[in-house]
Amino acid sequence: MADLESFARDVRQWLEDNVPASMREPMTSEKDVCWGGRDFVFQSDDQKAWLEAAASRGWTVPDWPKEYGGGGLSPEESKILRAEMKKMNVRTPLTSFGISMLGPALLKFGTEEQKKRFLPEIARGEIRWCQGYSEPGAGSDLAGLQTKAEDKGDHYLVNGQKVWTSYADEADWIFCLVRTSKESKHGGISFLLFDMASEGVTTKPIKLISGYSPFCETFFDDVKVPKDQLVHNENEGWTVAKYLLGHEREMISGMGLGGEAGSSLMSEAIADADAILAADLARFDVDALAFQAMSEHFIDKLKAGEAHPAEPSLMKYAGTELNKRRHELVMMGGGSNALEWESERSNNGQTPRDWLRTKANSIEGGTSEIQLGIVAKHILQLPGA
């Protein structure tokens, strides 16, 4: 206990010394998120300085091993770091699908060469990843994917299409599910990594009702992928895919906590609340605090390898519904002002656009119906239809 108290004091002092003042202010939009990558444009010198300071300490991925760019912290130390950052309103130094999804999969299934090649780059924010999973005919039935990878000796030749590829047009590399055999639906899938700058890769943003275009159609035409960029074994990529999906659902469930912009949004709603809305906000607060406690417990179990395999689905569903409620309450608190779509006062309709964006939470990472089915079957053990 004394060692952890000493660690907490050291963390507080280090944060005081290294986090710029502007990085202790709430994010106002997605533009404030630090994604990193080859072509990432920092919003300020402070944003860059904070990323570099955190990466030098290994605290962009505090619980990863030091040899792969992490901080080598124990679960207890990682929890203390998160708590101290929250107390000081410190922004996340780096947001990355490499951290939240690919990294854990590589730590478990990657070769030593793959870990040393990719993980330190992820930890330093030098490479930005996107996920090649869903296809036009393979969404909820992901194992029905048809993007093909033909064995050409020293490389694979990839042809096909992905859809809903988040930030594909801004990503440096992709982790991608491909079909290497038709003999088995689940057993013919492989997990490849390749550069989005490869010849034959093209992307096309999909404009959403919110006005944003975070999702893309992604096309592969005779893309050459070296064999050493296959993760795990050929035709055993479904094992990697399922493991990664658990971490993706953990990431999406985190939206239920509101993130760094969530608190300021709710503060605005509370300021404009009448008695009925205030009661709704109070009920939401209770549920949000309960979800936070449940999330902390879940993360502890996940890091210790003790979480139920279906628990990420439960967390994803609960976090999704909570985040949707949050934005509905913000819309209610804003009244007619929250309906402004294009004005300087409304920051180009930030509130309604964010509200509309939450509707996709029920679809991405596996639909809510799929998550409820998993919970019913594997946690509640209800009989099938």
C-alpha positions, 0 to 999 in steps of 0.5 A: 500500500505504501508503495502505491501511495508513493507511486500516486504522489510521483504520478501527480508530480509528473503530471503537474510538471509535464501536462500543458495547461491547455491539455487540462481543458475539456475537449470541445470537438473531435478536432481536439483528439490526438490520433497520431500517424504519418500525416497527423496535423497537431492542433497545437504545440501543447498537443504535440508536447503532451503526446511526446512526454507521455510516449517517452514515459510509456504512458500512452499504453501504460500497461504494455510491456516496456520492451514494446513501448509501454509503461510496464505498469501493474493493473493497480498502477495503471488504475492510479494513473487513470484516476490521477489524470481524471482528477486533473482533467488531463486529456488522453494523450493519444487515441488509437485503434492500434492501442484499443484493438490491434495492440492487444491482439498483437500482444497475444497472437503476434510474432516477436518480430511483429511486436517489435516492429509495430507496437513501439510505433503505435505507442509513440503515435507514429502509425494510425490504423483502421479496421478492415472487417465489415463488407457490403454482404458481411456485417452482423454475419462477419464470417461471411466475408468474401475479400480474397487473399490468394497465396502467391508464394512470398506474398498474398494478392488481396482483392475485395471491398470493405465498408464502414471502415472508420477513418480509412482515408486517414489511416496509415495501415489496416488490420484486415480479415481476408478469406484464404480458403473456402473449405470452411466459413470460419476456418478459412479466414486470415488476419493480415496487416498492410500499408494503406499506401500500397498500390491497389488500395483506394478509399471513398468516404461515406457522408452520414446524416450528421454531416461527418464522414468518419466511415469509408468504403475501402477497395482492394485491387491486386494488393500485394501483402508480404507473408510476414504480415500475416498474424497468427496462422493462415486460416486461423484469423477468426480466433484473432478476430474474435479476440479483437472484437472483445477489445473493440466492444470494450472501447465502444462501451467506454462511450457510456462514460462520456469521455472528456467532452461528456461532462461539459455537455451534461453541464450545459444541459443541467444549466438549462434544465427545468424540474422534469428534465432535472429529475431525468438528469439525476436518474441518468447520473445514478446510472452513469455512476453505476456504469462507471463502477461496473466498467472499472470492475470489468477492466480489472477482470479483463486485464487479469484474464478473468472476464467472461468471454461474453462480457464485452458484449454486455458492456458494449450494449450498456455503454451504447444505450447510456451514451444515446441517453446522454445526447438525448438529454443534452438535446432536451436541455438545449431546447430549440437552440439544440436544433440549430444546424449551421451557425457560428453560435452552435459551432456548426450544429455540433449538438444535433450532429453529435446526437445523430452520430450516436445512432450508429453506436447501436450498429458499430462493433456489432449491432445491439441485437447481436449483443443482446443475443450473445448475452442471452445465450452465454451469460443468461443461458436462455434457451435458443429460439 
